[in-house]
Amino acid sequence: MKKSFVLFTIIFFQSIQLIAQPIFDSANYYHFYNKLFPSAKFDSTIVINALTNEEKIEALSKVWYEAKFNFANFDKVPYLNWDSVYKAFIPIILATKNIHETYRVLQQMNQLLRDGHSRIIEPLYYFLRENDNLPFICKYIDGKVVVVKNLSNELPYSNVKEGWVVTAINHIPVQEYIRKNISPYLHFSTTQDSISRIYTYELFKGYRGSKVQVTFLNNQQRPIVQQFQRSDNFKLPIISFLTLPNNIGYLQINSFETDEITKAFDSLFSAITSTKALIIDVRLNGGGNSNVGYEILGCLTKQPFMTSLNVLHTYQPAQRAWGNGAIHVQLELNDWKPYKKLLYEKPVILLTSAATYSAAEDFTIAFKQMNRGKIFGEPTGGSTGQPLGYNLPGGGLGFICTKRDVMANGTEFVGVGIMPDFIINPTLAGIQNGKDEVLEAALQYIQFQKN
């Protein structure tokens, strides 16, 4: 009897152990689900000539759903039915014959988002070999494509002078060339952004080391045809400083990409602080890391200053199931507290253009909110935020903007641009006469304020 009881007891407790409920492991749950959403990986070794139909649908679907759940600016395109766009592009992408055509279709789909921080990059193997350029930065002025900056002092590039007008590329009229090769695949946020992007970055882009013929009208209206070789060696200086007449400092910052910029600024500060006024030029600054810009602004004031108001959203499927709003919106307002001993308290002016972009717009917004000085030039590009990268079949990459930024007081600038205090548009005559009309207006303002 006793043995039977002991055996029953053992079996009973073993049964309890077998049916015991597991304990929820929140850490494991967190890690498991985050593995479903990996960071983008960069691989330039993948070489595929064409995707299968299944891969084409996968690529199209990724572009669709990454935007569907992550895009921060759908309200900027209220007329866009993203689900209908997806369905409409299925037969289009299935009809593509090679990977180049496939990615062109993805870029056309992405363009409908009208967002400068959302883009599709073809497989990196192809992207890297197709992005050589010429050293000419152009601007669209009075219906003409005008060379406003030449980054090379070597022949034959140095033959081209600022103020020359581009009329054709490879004997194709320049606007026809743009309509066929650039405009259908461009990512942009505003009209001024699209125009600036075409003439600042895209106009002369092509295959690595390839040759291109460009037809110009020189300043005497004489046509000149020259052949050039594309290269990736033409770069703007990241940061430069010089002292203009009347002891006015001129600081040009063309990027906020790396901490080396703040180090360079610090090294220049003794020269900067000896000037009577400072002009900061971010007209060709395409962005980078916003904190790099705030580091510089922190040397222009003793007081904390507001940065942008961040608008973040998350998708909550359970709320959707319960019939509530599925999107939770979070607002984050931050300030920057200057901490360096470097301080410049004299007058400051900022120069902007449509090529002032992303982190450079964050810089401009903070400068504006500081009330530190006036802004001269043209409205900025109107695009900032945080792009999310994701991988696409064949080695390509997609990016979708996940964060909306507005001014601290709620004023919108994404999809609009930041308005300068004084709008100054360069003219063809001014450029051909070697004038920087925006800079000259700023200098005149400083002189007027002194008097």
C-alpha positions in Angstrom: 0.0 0.0 0.0 2.8 2.4 1.0 4.7 1.6 -2.3 1.6 2.3 -4.3 1.1 5.7 -2.6 4.8 6.7 -3.2 4.5 5.7 -6.9 1.3 7.7 -7.2 2.9 10.7 -5.6 5.8 10.7 -8.0 3.6 10.3 -11.0 1.3 13.1 -9.8 4.1 15.6 -9.3 5.8 14.7 -12.6 2.4 15.4 -14.3 2.3 18.8 -12.6 5.7 19.5 -13.9 4.8 18.5 -17.4 1.8 20.8 -17.6 3.5 23.8 -15.8 3.0 27.1 -17.7 6.1 28.8 -19.0 7.1 32.2 -17.8 6.9 35.1 -20.3 10.5 36.1 -21.2 10.2 39.8 -22.2 13.9 40.1 -23.1 13.7 37.1 -25.4 10.4 38.5 -26.9 12.1 41.9 -27.5 15.2 40.3 -29.2 13.1 37.9 -31.3 10.9 40.6 -32.8 13.8 43.0 -33.4 15.5 40.4 -35.5 12.5 40.6 -37.8 13.5 44.2 -38.6 17.2 44.2 -39.4 19.4 47.2 -40.2 20.3 47.7 -43.9 23.6 46.1 -45.0 25.8 47.5 -47.7 27.2 45.1 -50.2 28.7 46.3 -53.5 29.8 42.8 -54.6 26.4 41.6 -55.7 26.1 41.6 -59.6 22.8 40.4 -60.9 21.6 41.2 -64.4 17.9 40.6 -63.8 15.5 39.8 -61.0 13.0 36.9 -61.2 9.3 37.8 -61.2 9.1 36.7 -57.6 12.0 39.0 -56.7 10.4 41.9 -58.6 7.2 41.5 -56.6 9.3 41.2 -53.4 11.1 44.5 -54.2 7.9 46.3 -55.1 6.3 45.0 -51.9 9.2 46.1 -49.7 9.0 49.6 -51.1 5.3 49.6 -50.5 5.2 48.2 -46.9 8.3 50.1 -45.6 6.5 53.3 -46.6 3.1 52.1 -45.5 4.2 51.6 -41.9 7.2 53.9 -41.5 6.7 57.0 -43.7 6.4 60.2 -41.6 5.0 62.5 -44.3 1.9 60.9 -45.9 -0.1 63.9 -44.9 2.0 66.0 -47.2 0.6 64.0 -50.1 -3.1 63.6 -49.1 -4.1 62.8 -52.7 -1.9 59.7 -52.8 -3.6 56.3 -52.5 -0.5 54.2 -51.7 -2.3 50.9 -51.9 -3.6 51.7 -55.4 -0.1 52.8 -56.4 1.2 49.4 -55.4 -1.4 47.5 -57.4 -0.8 49.8 -60.5 2.9 49.1 -60.5 2.7 45.3 -60.4 2.3 44.9 -64.2 4.8 47.6 -64.8 7.6 46.0 -62.8 6.8 42.6 -64.1 7.4 43.9 -67.7 10.9 45.1 -66.9 13.7 43.2 -68.7 16.8 43.9 -66.6 17.7 45.1 -63.2 18.3 48.6 -64.4 14.8 48.9 -65.7 13.4 47.3 -62.5 15.1 49.8 -60.3 14.0 52.7 -62.5 10.4 51.5 -61.9 11.0 51.4 -58.2 12.3 54.9 -58.3 9.3 56.1 -60.2 7.0 54.6 -57.6 9.1 56.1 -54.8 9.0 59.6 -56.4 5.2 59.7 -55.8 6.0 60.2 -52.1 7.4 63.6 -52.9 10.0 63.3 -50.1 13.7 64.2 -50.4 14.7 61.7 -47.6 12.9 58.8 -49.2 14.8 57.2 -52.1 15.6 54.0 -54.0 19.3 53.3 -54.8 20.0 50.7 -57.5 22.3 47.8 -56.5 25.5 49.3 -55.1 27.7 47.6 -57.7 25.9 49.6 -60.4 25.3 52.7 -58.3 29.0 53.3 -57.5 30.0 53.0 -61.1 27.3 55.3 -62.4 27.9 58.3 -60.1 30.9 60.0 -61.6 30.4 63.6 -62.3 31.9 66.8 -63.8 33.1 69.7 -61.6 30.4 72.1 -62.7 27.7 73.2 -60.4 24.8 74.8 -62.2 21.8 76.9 -61.4 18.5 77.5 -63.3 18.3 81.2 -63.8 15.8 83.0 -66.1 15.1 79.8 -68.0 18.8 79.1 -68.6 21.2 76.5 -67.1 24.0 78.6 -65.8 27.4 77.4 -64.5 27.8 79.1 -61.1 30.8 77.2 -59.8 33.7 75.3 -61.3 35.5 72.9 -58.8 38.5 72.2 -61.0 41.5 74.3 -62.0 42.8 71.7 -64.4 42.4 71.5 -68.1 40.1 71.0 -69.9 37.6 71.7 -67.1 39.2 75.0 -66.2 38.3 76.4 -69.7 34.6 76.6 -68.5 33.9 79.9 -66.8 31.2 80.8 -64.3 28.3 82.4 -66.2 28.5 80.1 -69.2 25.1 78.6 -70.2 24.7 74.9 -70.8 22.5 74.3 -73.9 23.1 70.6 -74.7 24.5 67.4 -73.3 25.7 64.8 -75.9 24.1 67.0 -78.5 20.7 66.6 -76.8 19.0 69.9 -75.8 19.6 70.2 -72.1 15.9 70.3 -71.1 15.1 67.3 -73.3 18.1 65.5 -71.7 16.7 66.2 -68.2 13.2 65.1 -69.0 14.4 61.8 -70.4 17.3 60.9 -68.0 16.8 62.7 -64.7 13.3 64.0 -63.9 11.3 60.7 -63.9 13.6 59.1 -61.3 14.3 62.1 -59.0 13.4 62.1 -55.3 12.5 65.5 -53.9 10.3 67.4 -51.5 9.6 70.8 -53.1 9.8 72.5 -56.4 13.0 74.3 -55.4 14.4 71.1 -54.2 13.8 69.3 -57.5 15.3 72.1 -59.5 18.3 72.5 -57.2 18.9 68.7 -57.1 18.9 68.5 -60.9 21.4 71.3 -61.5 23.6 70.9 -58.4 24.1 67.2 -58.4 22.4 65.2 -61.2 23.0 67.0 -64.5 26.4 65.6 -65.5 26.3 62.3 -63.6 27.2 59.1 -65.5 29.3 56.0 -65.8 32.7 55.9 -64.1 35.4 57.5 -66.3 32.9 58.0 -69.2 33.2 60.9 -71.7 30.5 63.4 -72.2 30.1 66.3 -74.7 28.7 69.6 -73.3 27.6 72.5 -75.4 27.9 76.0 -73.8 27.2 79.5 -74.7 30.0 81.6 -73.4 29.6 85.1 -72.0 29.9 86.5 -75.6 27.0 84.2 -76.7 29.4 82.1 -78.7 28.6 78.3 -78.8 31.4 76.1 -77.5 31.4 72.3 -77.5 33.8 70.5 -75.2 34.4 66.9 -74.3 35.1 65.9 -70.7 35.7 62.8 -68.7 33.6 62.1 -65.7 35.4 61.5 -62.4 34.7 61.2 -58.6 37.5 63.5 -57.7 35.6 66.8 -57.8 34.7 67.8 -54.2 33.7 71.0 -52.5 35.9 72.0 -49.6 34.1 70.9 -46.5 34.8 74.1 -44.6 36.8 77.3 -45.4 37.3 80.7 -43.9 38.6 84.0 -45.2 38.5 87.6 -44.0 36.7 90.0 -46.4 37.3 93.8 -46.7 36.3 95.8 -43.6 37.3 92.9 -41.4 34.1 90.8 -42.2 34.6 87.1 -41.7 33.2 84.7 -44.3 32.8 81.1 -43.2 31.7 78.6 -45.8 30.4 75.2 -44.5 29.5 72.7 -47.2 28.7 69.7 -45.1 27.9 68.6 -41.5 28.9 65.0 -42.2 31.7 64.4 -39.7 33.1 65.6 -36.4 36.2 66.8 -38.3 34.1 69.9 -39.3 33.7 71.0 -35.6 37.4 70.4 -35.1 38.2 72.5 -38.2 35.9 75.2 -36.9 37.5 75.2 -33.5 40.9 75.6 -35.2 39.7 78.6 -37.1 38.0 80.3 -34.2 40.9 82.6 -33.2 40.7 84.1 -36.8 36.9 84.2 -36.7 36.8 85.9 -33.3 39.0 88.8 -34.5 36.5 89.9 -37.1 33.9 92.6 -36.7 31.0 90.5 -38.1 30.6 86.9 -39.5 28.8 85.6 -42.5 28.1 81.8 -42.5 27.4 80.3 -45.9 25.5 77.0 -46.1 24.1 77.5 -49.6 25.8 74.3 -50.8 25.5 72.3 -47.5 23.5 69.1 -48.2 23.4 68.0 -44.5 24.9 65.3 -42.4 24.7 65.1 -38.6 22.6 67.9 -37.1 24.7 67.9 -33.9 27.7 69.0 -35.9 25.8 72.2 -36.8 24.6 72.7 -33.2 28.2 72.5 -32.0 29.0 75.5 -34.2 25.9 77.4 -33.2 26.8 76.8 -29.6 29.8 79.0 -30.1 27.5 82.0 -31.1 25.6 82.3 -27.9 25.7 81.8 -24.1 22.1 80.8 -23.9 20.5 77.4 -24.6 18.6 77.4 -27.9 15.8 75.3 -29.2 16.4 72.8 -32.0 13.5 71.2 -34.0 10.4 69.7 -32.6 10.6 65.9 -33.5 7.3 64.2 -34.5 7.6 60.5 -34.1 4.9 57.9 -34.8 4.5 54.2 -34.0 2.1 51.6 -35.3 0.1 49.7 -32.6 -1.9 46.8 -34.2 -3.8 45.9 -30.9 -5.3 49.4 -30.8 -6.4 48.9 -34.4 -8.0 45.6 -33.5 -9.9 47.3 -30.7 -11.2 49.9 -33.0 -9.0 52.7 -31.8 -6.4 54.8 -33.6 -3.5 52.5 -34.6 -0.9 55.4 -34.8 0.6 56.8 -31.6 2.2 60.2 -32.1 5.0 61.3 -29.8 6.4 64.9 -29.8 10.0 65.5 -28.6 11.2 69.1 -28.1 14.9 69.5 -27.3 17.3 72.3 -26.7 21.1 72.6 -27.0 23.1 73.9 -24.1 26.4 75.6 -25.2 29.2 74.1 -23.2 32.4 75.3 -25.0 34.5 78.3 -23.8 34.5 79.6 -27.4 32.1 82.5 -27.8 31.5 84.8 -30.7 29.0 87.6 -29.8 29.4 90.0 -32.8 26.8 90.2 -35.7 26.2 87.1 -37.7 24.4 86.6 -41.0 23.4 83.2 -42.6 23.3 82.5 -46.4 20.9 79.8 -47.7 19.7 78.4 -51.0 17.5 75.5 -52.2 20.6 73.3 -51.8 20.6 74.0 -48.1 19.3 70.6 -47.0 18.6 68.2 -44.2 21.0 68.8 -41.2 21.8 72.2 -42.8 18.1 73.1 -42.5 18.1 71.9 -38.9 21.0 74.3 -38.5 19.1 77.1 -40.2 16.0 76.5 -38.0 18.0 76.7 -34.8 19.8 79.8 -36.0 16.4 81.4 -36.8 15.0 80.5 -33.4 18.1 81.9 -31.7 17.3 85.3 -33.2 21.0 85.5 -33.7 21.0 87.3 -37.0 19.3 87.6 -40.4 19.1 85.1 -43.2 19.9 86.1 -46.8 19.4 84.1 -50.0 16.8 81.7 -51.2 14.3 79.3 -49.5 15.9 76.0 -48.4 15.1 72.7 -49.9 12.4 71.7 -47.5 13.4 68.2 -46.4 14.8 66.9 -43.2 14.2 63.9 -40.9 15.6 60.5 -40.3 15.7 58.0 -43.2 15.4 54.3 -42.5 17.5 52.1 -44.7 16.4 48.6 -45.9 17.7 46.1 -48.3 16.2 45.2 -51.7 16.6 42.2 -53.9 19.7 42.3 -56.1 21.7 44.4 -53.8 19.8 47.7 -53.9 18.8 49.9 -51.0 15.6 51.8 -50.1 15.3 54.7 -47.7 12.1 56.0 -46.1 11.8 59.1 -43.9 10.6 58.1 -40.5 10.7 61.4 -38.6 8.9 64.7 -39.1 10.6 67.8 -37.9 8.9 71.2 -37.4 10.0 74.4 -35.8 9.8 74.6 -32.0 6.7 76.7 -32.3 5.1 74.2 -34.7 5.8 76.1 -37.9 6.2 73.6 -40.8 9.2 73.7 -43.2 9.3 70.1 -44.5 7.7 70.3 -48.0 7.9 74.1 -47.8 11.4 75.3 -47.1 12.7 77.9 -44.6 12.1 81.4 -45.8 15.1 83.8 -45.5 14.6 87.3 -44.1 15.8 88.7 -47.3 15.2 86.8 -50.5 18.0 87.4 -53.0 18.0 85.6 -56.3 21.2 85.5 -58.3 21.0 86.9 -61.8 22.8 85.8 -65.0 24.3 89.2 -65.4 25.6 89.2 -61.9 27.3 85.8 -62.3 28.8 86.7 -65.7 30.3 89.8 -64.0 31.8 87.8 -61.3 29.4 88.9 -58.6 28.0 86.9 -55.7 24.8 89.0 -55.3 23.7 87.2 -52.1 27.0 87.7 -50.4 27.1 91.4 -51.6 23.6 92.0 -50.1 24.7 90.6 -46.8 27.8 92.8 -46.8 25.7 95.9 -47.6 23.4 95.0 -44.7 26.2 94.7 -42.2 27.6 98.1 -43.4 24.2 99.7 -43.1 23.7 98.4 -39.6 27.1 99.8 -38.6 26.2 103.2 -39.9 
